[in-house]
Amino acid sequence: MLADNFSDNDAWRLTAYKELVSLVNSLFSNFLGDYCCNCQSVIGRLPEAENEAFELLEGVYPGCCHRGAGDIFRLEGESSERASLAPGIVVALQNERRQKMQLSGTGGGTYSFRRHRDGALVKGAHCCYFAEQGCLLGNLKGPLCINFICPPMRSDLLVVCAGDDCLVGPEHDFMFIYRSLAIISYDCRDEVEREILLFRRKLQALEDKCRAFLIERQAQSLYSLYN
């Protein structure tokens, strides 16, 4: 049951939030998921990777899904009064997460690897919603989880878009998702519905570009082309 102070205003905002997360999840499922499943290979493309190569010894390397990532609700780059997801959405989101985790099982866990350059043993912890099969949250992911894409992924998407970043967005704000979440959090219902519609159109345009790009090159995935 939701908290007693959960209002109708919070309810439709949460619905809009979950709709946007579902849309981003679909994009990753269709075109980008291989990058995350093969994170260790993808980060090998980073300029600094030559000195940071490692051998995984235990657990699953979580990539971006490190401890605490799922509970970061900041909206980077937004004005101070809109710099976090609306409190009502956060409360409802956390409540639904607790219910889902009770059904889905337990995430979290640890991993360890040995860094090649100095032989150091490094240990870390997964996000509490991250399991061996990946994220358990579905459409309850946090802002950081759907906003961040790694530099290699962004670079490949810019190739797909012929260098035009109007769809991909800046490095700190993939597809301007933080801006969309600020609108969902604080603007009127008509404006939120308009933003969801615009986001759907942007997402469809990006997916169409990805699909055409792969068909032209007779490739199964972006990951297979560039990694």
BELWOJO-V783998 format. One line per field, one symbol per residue. psi: psi as a letter, one per 40 degrees, with the letter a starting at -180 (. if undefined). A space follows every 50 residues. Layout:
# BELWOJO-V783998
psi: ???
This chain:
# BELWOJO-V783998
psi: iiidehiddddddddddddddddddddddddedddddfddddeeeidedd eeiihhdiahhebefihedefheigheiidefeiihdddddddddddddd ddddahaaiiiiihhddeeihhiiiiieehideahedbeeiidddedhii ddddddddddefehedddiideghffdddddddddeiidddddddddddd ddddddddddddddddefididddde.
